[in-house]
């Protein structure tokens, strides 16, 4: 049996129907904070240090970010570890 359901609703209407919170004010606040930090440190602007306060602690340096990326890539590719390069060992 195959059932198709088509809903004609705006994202706002769907959000309210599903009972999801309105995160638009939080989104705007975060963008304003980032914008202020960029303007305050525009001379020595460093995007990684700017975003560090918004990232989980294990991703606050470039090595942690790369490790998280490769771990996610390896687990999606075949469940191997990040050090295996995605290749299965025979």
Protein Blocks (a to p, Z undefined) as FASTA:
>chain_A
ZZdddddddfklmmmmnopacfklmmmmmmmmmmmmmmmmmmmgcfklmmmmmpcfklmp
fklmmmmmmmmmmmmnnopafklnopacZZ
